[in-house]
Amino acid sequence: MYILVILSLIITIGAQIHVHASFSKYSKVRNSRGITGAEAARQLLLDHGITDVQIEPVPGNLTDHYDPRSNVIRLSENVYNKDSVAAVGVAMHEAGHAVQYAQNYAPIRLRNAIVKTTNISSTVSYLLVLAGIFFGGGRGRLGYMLMTLGILFFLVVVFFQLITLPVEFNASGRAVRSLANSSLLDAEEQAGVRKVLSAAALTYVAAVATSLLQLVRLLAIRGRRR
């Protein structure tokens, strides 16, 4: 059991280190046209005929996100008014999410619809598993049923992580295609953006892998107690 926990930690920490390293590296590389993150995000929106999305600065590092409720793209201090290659990539990725909503991209609508359910399921799943262990785990009928219910609730979390992958890959793909079809960045700078976005995508892959390992761990705990 402990090896699964350790492996999950290694995957998660490794992905975070990689994304921070990539962002830090390309944050030091200014793009040749001096385009800021906010300007790049606005350009992608305009390319898709979107004019009603606001772009605002937000405190923090890598706190960038699109808020569909307010229809606002919030960019961190190192992205909003910075003209680095990393800033352009991150900003256009978030603009990609705004375009997804504008075009009713099904996966992001589905993910947004189950966010609250996922948060509740995550908490309930662990409570049920712990209750199942307390009541004898797989050795008793009640314990086995509680653990099984906990695992079923956790499957919602796994599904949420899985549906997040196409959402994030699609947003990055929109950013990369927009850059390729424009003159915002040169070829070398575009390559830098792809590396930053690939590193960011790895964190979502790591989240899926971690959730699957946790699912295996829960199944093993239940099976060991039968």
Buried (B, 14 or more C-beta within 10 A) or exposed (E): EEEBEEBBEEBBEEBBEBBBEBBEBBBEBBBEBEBBBBBBBBBBBEBBEBEEBEBEEBEEEBEBBBBBEEBBBBBBEBBBEBBBBBBBBBBBBBBBBBBBBBEEBEBBEBBBEBEEBBEEBBEBBBEBBEBBBEBBBBEEEEBBBBBBBBBEBBBBBBBBBBBBBBBBBBBBBBBBBBBEEBEBBEEEBBEBBBBBBBBBBBBBBBBBBBBBBBBEBBBEBBEEBE
